[in-house]
Amino acid sequence: MSLKISLKQNEKIYINGAVIKNGNTVANISIENSDVSILRQNNIMKEEDITTYCKKIYYTIQLMYIDQNNLQKYTDEYWTLVNVLIETVPTLTGIIDNINHLLIDKQYYQALKKTSELISIEKRSI
């Protein structure tokens, strides 16, 4: 089953290490294989956008997803970050467990979506 993506004018998308920028018109593309890393521009966090602890976790998962050559490094960093977070805010254990299961199953994009929820919770509490 293919993944259909509609790109807005000048929208960027990351596909397996390549950053692709759409032109001046809407483009519809179809990804025919499922073993590909894809992030749309609005899901990509830049290093300079890391302003909170949960955003650091999101960024680390993003790196796990797009830089498989350094997966172990980012996985170690992730566990360090979430262990500190759970010690600090034990009420977040449930959502962290959900993210952990997604990562164990290599569902990185879904883990990023769940981590966005964590960022929203963090934002409400600040």
C-alpha positions, 0 to 999 in steps of 0.5 A: 500500500502506498503513502500519498503525500501532498506537498504545498508550495515550497514545502520541504520533505525529508526522505531517507537522508535527502531534503526535497523542496517542492516548487511553486505548485502543489505536488502529489507524490506516492511513496511505494515502499514502506521501509523509508524514513519520511518527515514533513517540514512541519515535523522536523525540529531544528537544533536551535528550536530545542528550548525545553526538556521534552523538545530535547527528547523529540529531537533525540527521537528524530535523530534515531529515525533519520540517522540509523548509523548512530542509532545506539548513540541516540538510543542511549541519550534517549534513555538518559533523558527519559529516566531523568524526566520520570524521576522528576515528573513521575506522572509522565510514566504512562506516556513515556511507556507508550513512547518506549513501546513505539521505539522498541517496535521501530515506529519512530514517526509514531513515537514523534507524534506521541512525544508531541503530546508530551511537549504539549503537556510540558507547555501547559505546565510552564 
